[in-house]
Amino acid sequence: MKRIALILLAAVLLLPAVQWETEQVTNERWADSYEPVIAVAPDGSVRILFNQWDNNEERLYLKVAYGSAGDWVIKDVAQVSEEASMFYSIDVDAEGNTSLAYSDWTSMENSDIFYATDEGGVFSPTNLTNDVDIQMCPMLRLDTQGTPHLIFIELLEGEGVVQIYYGWISGTSLVDKEPVTDTFSLWDFYGYDLVLSGNEAPFGRHVFYIGEGGYLWHAYTLPISATSPQFWAQEAINDIPSEYPSARIDASGTIHIAYDADETSIHYVTGDIGNWHDEIAVLADTETTWVFAPRIDLDPNGDPHLVWIKSVNDWYDLAYGNKLSGSWMSEDITDTPDEDEYPGYDRYFAIDAAGYGHVVYDFPDTNYMWQIYHAKSTEPLTGSAIAEQPASSNPLNLEIRGSSVHFSLQVTSPLRLDLYDALGRRVTCIASGTYAAGEHSIPINSTDLSAGVYFIRMEAGGYSACAKFVVTH
């Protein structure tokens, strides 16, 4: 029979620096490839969407690279105009089918949104908007059923204002095109992101955008019913100059956002409608350093990870950070003085189902041709940064007594208790919900646990605590 022994001494498991294996994806002698964005399939294989300028033909192409380490296949999507927007988007469904969206100028006065999928083996783009308006910067996301959802901006020519629109795609048609926002100044717009909530239709839709005043805004609809009308509501999340929001939603419905504040700091925001917590994750440390365009993703445990662009003396590199140890850490992914590594404008960072991180960027080769590179973490990003606190040092008074978790709450509060293994991987949720003020005891079911070291992590009332125990035979 197994028994649980309390380890009395506090310990900290330090998270080592993340190592990245980098490989060159393209190898074109007479073409420059640049501004890649990424999507990761359920099996861990990668899709990279990028622009490629053929110097011999003097033509611009949109292409997709498929593959994983050492095995890449590149497919053409379309030839696009030289003035085509650098904003394009890609996603992949549970079956591994790839969908993408981009904008292109169809005349000197008209730009449309195009959509393509590889379900038939090749990409055959279709014009979704095909009207006299100027539509640009599509952002495409697939829901859990594989249906594409799309946001884009519509530019009112001559007025210097834009409006964000939403629609979903059925076959090759854009359905239910509707305005997400009122019009606002083009000069305030600095990016947006779309996340979908719920596991079945109708899905909640959340658009995070830089809008009026240059602030971070949230537009949303809630999944009332399949037949009820959906109305977009808006709320301002902050009141500081902001840029390039990136967002994800976890299994519990909590939204995680990253953005940069005027390129001087990277912020992390979490919460839900009307209840947001904003904190600084990264601060530029010198007058010649800028940090901007962060991208966020969640590991299999639901913990946030960030990658952002760091400019030092006007040279661009990529950096990575997480808060697995309870506070934000940061480290370089690339560090090449006098050379630039630069990604695309949509998601250039993603975490696969096994927890490995993937980053894409462009970089000049030895012949000074720009090529696409893919970096993958050598270990899952879940890491092992679980730290134990003695009961006397945390306000939750978290302790393991025998085979039960004991804690106390000063006020009634939502809480969550999760069990982690020694590598920092979440094993199960022991308890979640709202608990009354006072002392509580919750049993630990160790029947199916292998012998070894485990951690109980508790979050409640804005505090967190961790206690360690050992299962032995």
C-alpha positions in Angstrom: 0.0 0.0 0.0 1.3 3.5 -0.8 1.8 6.1 1.8 2.3 9.8 1.5 5.2 11.3 3.5 5.4 15.1 4.1 8.8 16.6 3.2 9.4 19.2 5.9 12.2 21.2 4.3 11.3 23.8 1.8 12.9 23.4 -1.7 13.0 25.2 -4.9 13.4 23.5 -8.3 15.1 26.0 -10.6 14.1 26.3 -14.2 17.1 26.0 -16.4 17.6 28.2 -19.5 15.5 27.0 -22.4 17.5 25.6 -25.2 16.4 26.0 -28.8 17.3 23.9 -31.8 17.3 26.1 -35.0 17.2 25.0 -38.6 16.9 26.7 -41.9 13.6 25.9 -43.7 14.1 27.6 -47.0 17.3 27.6 -49.1 16.6 29.7 -52.2 19.6 31.1 -54.1 17.7 33.8 -56.0 14.7 34.5 -53.7 14.2 36.3 -50.4 11.8 34.7 -48.0 10.5 36.7 -45.1 7.9 37.5 -42.4 6.8 34.0 -41.4 3.9 33.1 -39.2 3.1 29.7 -37.7 0.5 27.1 -36.9 1.1 23.7 -35.2 -0.9 20.6 -36.0 -2.0 18.2 -33.3 0.8 15.8 -34.2 3.4 18.5 -33.6 4.2 19.1 -37.3 4.4 22.8 -38.3 2.9 25.0 -41.0 4.8 28.2 -41.8 3.2 30.9 -44.0 5.5 33.4 -45.6 6.2 35.8 -48.4 8.9 35.0 -51.0 10.2 37.5 -53.5 11.7 35.9 -56.7 14.5 38.2 -57.8 14.7 36.7 -61.3 11.0 37.0 -62.0 10.5 40.1 -59.9 7.3 38.6 -58.5 6.0 38.1 -55.0 4.6 34.7 -53.9 2.8 33.5 -50.8 3.9 30.1 -49.7 3.5 27.5 -47.0 6.2 25.2 -45.6 5.1 21.9 -44.0 7.1 19.7 -41.8 9.3 19.1 -38.8 13.0 18.8 -38.1 15.0 18.2 -41.3 12.0 17.4 -43.5 10.3 20.4 -45.1 7.9 20.6 -48.1 7.0 24.0 -49.6 3.8 24.6 -51.4 2.7 27.6 -53.4 -0.4 29.5 -52.3 -0.7 32.3 -54.8 1.2 35.0 -56.7 0.3 38.3 -55.1 0.8 41.9 -56.0 3.9 43.8 -54.8 1.7 45.9 -52.7 0.0 43.0 -51.0 -0.4 43.4 -47.2 2.2 41.8 -45.0 -0.7 40.7 -42.7 -1.7 37.2 -43.3 -2.9 34.3 -41.0 -2.8 30.5 -40.9 -4.4 27.8 -38.7 -4.7 24.0 -38.7 -7.6 21.8 -37.6 -7.7 18.6 -35.6 -7.4 16.6 -38.8 -4.3 18.4 -39.9 -6.0 20.5 -42.7 -4.5 23.9 -43.2 -6.5 27.1 -43.7 -5.2 30.6 -44.4 -6.3 34.1 -45.2 -4.5 37.1 -46.8 -5.3 40.4 -48.5 -4.3 41.6 -51.9 -4.9 44.6 -54.1 -7.1 43.7 -57.0 -6.8 47.2 -58.5 -5.2 50.5 -57.7 -8.2 51.3 -55.5 -9.4 48.0 -54.1 -8.0 45.4 -51.7 -9.9 42.2 -50.9 -9.7 39.3 -48.4 -8.7 35.9 -49.9 -9.1 32.4 -48.3 -7.6 29.1 -49.1 -7.4 25.6 -47.7 -5.3 22.5 -48.6 -8.1 20.0 -48.1 -8.0 19.2 -51.8 -4.2 18.8 -51.8 -3.4 22.2 -53.3 -4.3 25.7 -52.3 -7.0 27.4 -54.5 -7.6 30.8 -53.1 -11.0 32.4 -53.4 -12.0 36.1 -53.0 -14.2 36.4 -49.9 -15.1 40.1 -50.2 -14.9 40.9 -53.9 -16.4 44.4 -53.6 -15.4 48.0 -54.1 -14.2 48.5 -50.5 -10.7 48.3 -49.1 -10.4 45.3 -46.8 -7.0 44.3 -45.2 -5.2 42.5 -42.4 -7.2 39.3 -42.1 -6.9 37.3 -38.9 -8.2 33.7 -39.2 -8.9 31.3 -36.3 -10.5 27.8 -36.5 -13.0 26.7 -33.8 -13.0 23.2 -32.3 -15.2 22.0 -35.1 -12.8 23.3 -37.8 -14.9 26.2 -39.0 -12.9 29.3 -39.9 -13.7 32.6 -38.2 -12.2 35.8 -39.6 -11.7 39.4 -38.6 -10.3 42.1 -40.8 -10.3 45.9 -41.1 -12.2 48.0 -43.7 -10.5 51.3 -44.6 -12.7 54.3 -45.4 -10.5 55.8 -48.1 -9.9 59.6 -47.8 -11.3 59.7 -44.2 -8.3 58.1 -42.4 -10.6 55.8 -40.4 -11.0 52.0 -40.1 -13.6 49.6 -38.9 -13.1 46.0 -37.7 -15.4 43.4 -39.2 -16.1 39.8 -38.4 -17.5 36.8 -40.4 -17.2 33.1 -40.6 -16.5 31.0 -43.7 -18.8 28.3 -45.1 -17.2 26.6 -48.1 -15.8 29.5 -50.0 -18.2 32.1 -48.8 -18.0 34.7 -46.1 -21.1 34.4 -43.9 -22.6 36.9 -41.5 -20.2 39.8 -42.1 -20.8 42.3 -39.4 -19.1 45.3 -37.8 -17.3 44.6 -34.6 -16.5 48.2 -33.7 -17.5 51.7 -34.7 -15.1 53.6 -36.9 -11.9 54.9 -35.3 -8.7 56.6 -36.5 -6.4 54.5 -38.7 -3.4 56.0 -36.7 -4.7 54.4 -33.5 -4.8 50.9 -35.0 -1.8 48.8 -34.0 -2.9 45.2 -34.4 -5.6 42.8 -33.0 -6.3 39.2 -32.2 -9.3 36.9 -32.2 -10.1 34.1 -29.7 -13.1 31.8 -29.5 -14.6 30.5 -26.3 -16.7 27.4 -25.8 -16.4 23.9 -27.3 -19.4 23.9 -29.5 -21.5 26.4 -31.5 -22.5 29.1 -30.9 -19.0 30.2 -29.9 -18.2 33.2 -27.8 -16.1 35.6 -29.8 -13.5 38.0 -28.4 -11.5 40.6 -30.4 -8.7 42.4 -28.7 -7.6 45.4 -30.6 -5.7 48.7 -30.3 -8.4 51.3 -31.0 -9.6 54.7 -29.9 -6.9 56.6 -28.1 -4.3 54.0 -28.9 -5.6 51.9 -26.0 -6.2 48.2 -25.7 -9.9 47.4 -26.2 -12.0 44.2 -26.0 -15.0 43.6 -28.2 -17.1 40.5 -27.6 -20.2 38.5 -28.1 -21.4 35.7 -25.8 -22.9 32.4 -27.0 -26.5 32.9 -25.9 -28.0 30.4 -28.3 -27.8 29.3 -31.9 -30.8 31.4 -32.8 -30.5 34.4 -30.6 -29.1 37.6 -32.1 -25.4 38.3 -31.3 -24.5 41.9 -30.3 -20.9 43.1 -30.1 -20.1 45.0 -26.9 -16.9 46.9 -26.2 -14.8 47.7 -23.2 -11.5 49.5 -22.7 -9.0 47.3 -20.9 -6.4 50.0 -20.3 -5.7 53.7 -20.8 -2.0 53.7 -21.9 -0.5 53.7 -25.4 -0.5 50.1 -26.5 0.5 47.9 -29.5 0.3 44.5 -31.0 -2.0 42.5 -28.7 -1.9 38.7 -28.7 -4.5 36.5 -26.9 -5.3 32.9 -25.9 -8.0 31.3 -23.8 -7.5 28.4 -21.5 -9.7 25.4 -20.7 -11.5 27.2 -17.8 -12.4 30.2 -20.0 -9.8 32.6 -18.6 -8.3 34.8 -21.2 -4.6 35.6 -21.4 -3.3 38.6 -23.3 0.1 40.1 -24.1 0.8 43.5 -25.6 3.6 46.1 -25.6 3.2 49.6 -24.1 4.9 52.0 -26.5 7.7 49.5 -27.1 9.1 50.1 -23.5 7.5 47.2 -21.7 5.7 43.9 -22.4 2.4 43.5 -20.4 0.5 40.4 -19.4 -3.2 40.6 -18.8 -5.5 37.9 -17.5 -9.1 37.7 -16.6 -12.5 38.0 -18.3 -15.1 40.6 -19.2 -15.0 43.6 -16.9 -12.4 41.9 -14.6 -8.8 42.3 -15.9 -5.5 42.1 -14.1 -2.6 43.8 -15.9 1.1 43.4 -14.9 4.4 44.2 -16.5 6.2 41.0 -17.7 9.3 42.6 -19.3 10.8 46.1 -19.0 13.2 47.5 -21.5 16.4 48.0 -19.5 18.3 50.6 -21.4 17.6 53.7 -23.5 18.7 51.9 -26.6 16.6 48.8 -26.0 13.0 48.3 -27.2 10.6 45.4 -26.6 7.5 45.0 -28.8 5.1 42.7 -30.7 4.8 39.9 -28.1 3.1 36.7 -28.9 1.5 34.5 -26.2 0.7 30.8 -26.0 -0.3 28.4 -23.2 1.4 25.2 -22.3 -0.6 22.0 -21.7 -0.9 23.0 -18.1 -2.5 26.4 -19.0 0.5 28.5 -18.0 1.4 31.5 -20.2 4.6 31.8 -22.2 5.8 34.8 -24.2 8.1 35.5 -27.1 8.7 39.1 -28.3 11.0 41.2 -30.5 13.9 42.9 -28.7 15.7 45.8 -30.4 19.1 46.7 -29.2 20.8 49.6 -31.0 18.3 49.1 -33.8 19.2 45.4 -34.4 16.4 42.9 -33.9 16.5 39.7 -31.9 13.9 37.4 -30.3 13.4 36.8 -26.5 11.4 34.3 -24.5 9.8 34.5 -21.0 7.5 32.7 -18.6 6.4 33.0 -14.9 6.5 29.3 -14.0 8.6 30.2 -10.9 6.0 32.8 -9.8 7.6 35.8 -11.3 8.5 36.7 -14.9 11.9 35.6 -16.3 13.3 36.4 -19.7 16.2 35.2 -21.9 17.3 35.5 -25.4 16.3 33.0 -28.2 18.6 34.7 -30.7 21.5 37.1 -30.1 23.3 38.1 -33.2 24.7 41.6 -33.1 24.6 43.5 -36.4 22.0 41.1 -37.9 18.2 41.0 -37.7 15.9 38.2 -36.9 12.4 39.2 -37.6 9.1 37.3 -37.6 5.7 37.9 -39.3 2.8 39.9 -37.9 0.4 37.2 -36.8 1.4 34.3 -34.5 5.1 33.5 -34.9 5.3 31.6 -31.6 3.2 28.4 -30.7 3.3 25.6 -28.2 2.4 22.1 -29.4 0.3 19.5 -27.6 3.5 18.0 -26.0 4.6 21.4 -24.6 7.4 22.1 -27.0 7.8 25.7 -28.2 8.1 26.7 -31.8 9.3 30.1 -33.2 9.7 31.2 -36.8 11.6 34.2 -38.2 13.6 35.4 -41.2 17.4 35.8 -41.2 20.0 36.4 -44.0 22.2 33.5 -45.0 25.8 33.6 -46.0 24.8 34.8 -49.5 22.8 37.7 -48.0 19.5 36.1 -49.1 16.7 36.2 -46.5 15.6 32.7 -45.5 13.0 31.3 -43.1 14.2 29.6 -39.9 12.4 27.5 -37.3 13.5 27.2 -33.7 12.1 24.4 -31.4 12.7 24.1 -27.7 14.7 21.0 -26.9 12.5 20.2 -23.9 8.8 21.0 -23.1 8.3 24.5 -21.9 6.3 23.3 -18.9 9.7 23.0 -17.2 10.1 22.2 -13.5 9.7 25.6 -11.8 7.5 24.5 -8.9 8.5 26.0 -5.6 7.5 24.8 -2.2 6.7 27.4 0.5 6.6 26.5 4.2 3.1 27.0 5.7 4.3 29.8 7.9 5.4 31.9 4.8 2.1 31.8 2.8 -1.2 33.4 3.8 -3.1 30.3 2.7 -1.5 28.1 5.3 -1.2 25.3 2.8 0.0 22.1 4.4 0.0 18.3 3.7 -1.1 16.3 6.7 -1.1 12.6 6.1 -3.2 12.1 2.9 -5.0 15.4 2.9 -4.4 19.0 1.8 -5.1 21.5 4.6 -5.5 25.3 4.0 -7.3 28.3 5.4 -9.1 31.2 3.7 -9.5 34.6 5.3 -12.5 35.4 3.0 -14.8 33.4 0.8 -12.9 32.9 -2.5 -12.6 30.9 -5.7 -9.7 28.5 -5.5 -7.9 25.8 -7.5 -5.7 23.0 -6.3 -3.6 21.2 -8.9 -1.3 18.2 -8.6 2.1 18.4 -10.4 4.8 15.9 -10.9 8.5 16.6 -10.3 8.9 17.8 -13.9 6.3 20.5 -13.4 3.6 18.7 -15.5 0.1 19.0 -14.2 -1.3 15.5 -13.3 -4.8 16.4 -12.2 -7.0 19.0 -10.6 -7.7 18.1 -7.0 -10.3 20.7 -6.3 -11.8 23.9 -7.8 -14.7 26.2 -7.0 -15.7 28.8 -4.4 -14.9 28.0 -0.8 -16.1 29.8 2.4 -13.7 31.5 4.8 -12.2 29.3 7.3 -10.1 26.1 7.5 -10.5 23.3 5.0 -9.2 19.8 4.4 -9.4 17.9 1.1 -8.2 14.3 0.7 -5.6 13.3 -1.9 -6.4 10.2 -4.0 -3.0 8.6 -4.4 -4.2 5.2 -5.7 -3.1 5.8 -9.2 0.1 7.8 -8.5 3.5 6.3 -9.1 6.1 6.5 -6.4 8.0 9.8 -6.5 7.9 13.5 -5.7 4.8 15.6 -6.3 3.6 19.1 -5.6 0.2 20.6 -4.7 -0.2 24.1 -6.1 -3.0 26.3 -4.7 -4.3 29.6 -6.1 -6.9 31.6 -4.2 -7.7 35.2 -3.5 -4.8 36.5 -5.6 -2.3 34.4 -3.7 -0.6 31.1 -4.6 1.2 28.5 -2.5 2.9 25.2 -3.1 3.5 22.2 -0.9 5.5 19.1 -1.7 5.0 15.4 -0.7 6.4 12.1 -1.7 4.5 8.9 -2.6 6.3 5.7 -1.7 5.4 2.0 -1.9 
